[in-house]
């Protein structure tokens, strides 16, 4: 079913919960559903095919120069290459210690060199490693950054190369709220680092991070130079934020739109039962946001760091939990399910990567 939320100006919202499961559902007083295409002037999404099935807890997804893709299996620590409808193992990230929300998480392919970057949980922290990718194999794992707070929950994990060539990283508070406001902690931040794991030139205060006050950032996407981040809330609101370096996004003082002095409000918020957001991607004037507990794909019209229309919801309940969304080389979206992660209801063929066309 294609769902469509029509929100009032004061309640543009929809949310996620304290973790990927969330609290008891909170009904939205302004939601409605449709079974047909989106209305005139809105995007239309169609699941064109299943790219591959039988992947275990897929998390990170990144495209290679040859237009094939690498996908990370959270619990096994394996990285697989997806091509011609098959997923073949190309290596394992060493040191992965999986938990309810930790393990092998984000992947990013270096646009300038034959390297792949992986964000993963160990028994003591979250860290980022660089691996060589040559002749269809990963090798030479080297840690470039360690010491990101780790726990069974709130590990963040998304990696994204920016148009400036630096690596952007979404982290979580590691289950310890003060980390998000602690300037000396890497928890609850958006990092901007070099490929050697150093602070990128121009970062505020020459720190590794550019924003703080986040609870659990699991989605990063660029529209030109504008970065957007999806973030788990606690019990009330999940968020989509437009990232401005040097800003404070409020957690734990603020959850959702609070209007607190010195803190930046999200440009959109969602109720727990309708989101629990993870990966995001930008295409055709929209942020596309995969939702776990909400079991749907949101399309949010944005421009210049602002929301410019009402979000639409697609595929509500059709494929279960949705974890990651990336723009493929052909302009379609690849969307991963996350039904084998211990919190979903596994279906025959799960987990899978779906190819979604944008109309």
Helices and strands as residue ranges (DSSP letters): E 3-5, E 31-33, E 45-53, E 58-63, E 69-73, E 78-83, E 86-92, E 104-109, E 115-121, E 126-134, E 137-148, E 159-161, E 167-170, G 177-180, E 190-193, G 204-206, E 209-211, E 217-223, E 226-231, E 238-243, E 268-270, G 272-274, E 277-283, E 286-291, E 296-303, E 306-307, E 312-314, E 322-327, E 333-337, E 352-358
